[in-house]
Every structure is written in structure tokens, then in C-alpha cells.
Amino acid sequence: MARVVHDLIGNGKFEAALAAVDQGKEFLPGNEAQELYFAAYDGWAKRYMQDGQWEKAADVYEAGLGRFPAMEKLHGNIGWFAQEWAKEVAAGQGPDKAVEVLRALKQRFPGLQNVARSSKNYLNNNVNALVRDNKHEEALAVLERLKDLAEGEADVERLAVFAYDRWARRFIEKKDWDGAIAIYDEGLARYPDQRLFEQNKAYCIEQKSR
């Protein structure tokens, strides 16, 4: 049975493969039917991906999730699919289009943590890259513009704290205490209870007074 299904998948006959599992699933041991369903839906979606037909691949994954909403392997590969589609679009059409794709997929697969995680990772990578290039203001602007890709306000704050602190440290390296204090004050205006900002600002004030 499994060999027949895999042969159908290999020949691109995905609907026939699914029908074969439907017909013979009661005779399959353990979770073999689930594995074959996954193989059929995933193989079908990946065939569309190889052909650059990303929307159709999304349709297949959506159909699979509709039948098997708790299938963890399907969840994982839909998250991977979101990541790969965004990467492909970013390379060919630019980052704004990639963001559109991720936003659309978050709406299409609401509550699917793997898709949310791919969106979060995209945001993290963009903000972190700008911070590494010492483009701190740009990093904060991108974070504000794309904060809906994060997993909640705590995630946004984490990235903002990272950007502000790295920015302030550029001034600390030069012993420009006033410059660092100004950055921490800007961060505190946004996150008034952020202890890292309070502690590091106090350190800069102490160093300035010496």
C-alpha cells in the first residue's frame, strides 16, 4: 500500500495518492496513514514550489491543514514554506513584497505558530542586520513599521531594547557619556520601566561625574 502511494506521489499523481490512502487507511498499521497523507500533501505543495507556483502550494497546504489541523509535521512544513516564499520574493521583488507575503500567510493560517515564527524570524533578521551595520535609527524605524510580524509587544520591546542599547554603546566606546545618556533617555521615553536602560544610564552618569 505504502509503495503504491509513494509511486503515485513520485509520478505527480497527488490526488490519486490521497484517494488511495482514503480507500486503504483502515488496513494500515499505527500512524502510517497519517504519514502517507503528509507525504502526499507535502510532495504536492513542494512540486508547486519548484515550479514557482507559490499560491498553489499555499492552497495545497491549506487543504491539508483543513483535513488534519493537528498534524505537527504539516505545521512545521507550512512554517518552512512561509520562510522560503518570503526569501524568494525578497530576492526577486524586494523586502516590501516579502513582508506582504508574510502578512498574508499570517492571516491565512491564523494561530499557526510555525508561520508566526517565520514572520518573527524575518523581522529579527532585518533588525539585527541593521544594528550590526550601525544603522540603529533605521533598525528602530523598520521595527516600528513591521512590528505586526513580531509575536506580541514583548517581542517588539526585546528588539527595541537591543537596538537602543547597541546604539548607546557606540557612544560609551568613545566615552561620550552625554550621547549615551541621550539614547537611553530616548529608550526610556518609549519603555519607561526598562531596567536595562535605567541601569546603563546610571552607569553613564556615574562615569561622567568622575
TAKALIN-V51457 format. One record per helix or strand. SS is the DSSP state (@ for helix, = for strand). FROM is the first residue (numbers start at 1). TO is the last residue. If there is no record, write none. Layout:
# TAKALIN-V51457
ss=[SS,SS]
from=[FROM,FROM]
to=[TO,TO]
This chain:
# TAKALIN-V51457
ss=[@,@,@,@,@,@,@,@,@,@,@,@]
from=[2,14,32,54,72,95,113,136,147,153,177,195]
to=[10,27,50,67,93,108,132,145,149,173,190,208]
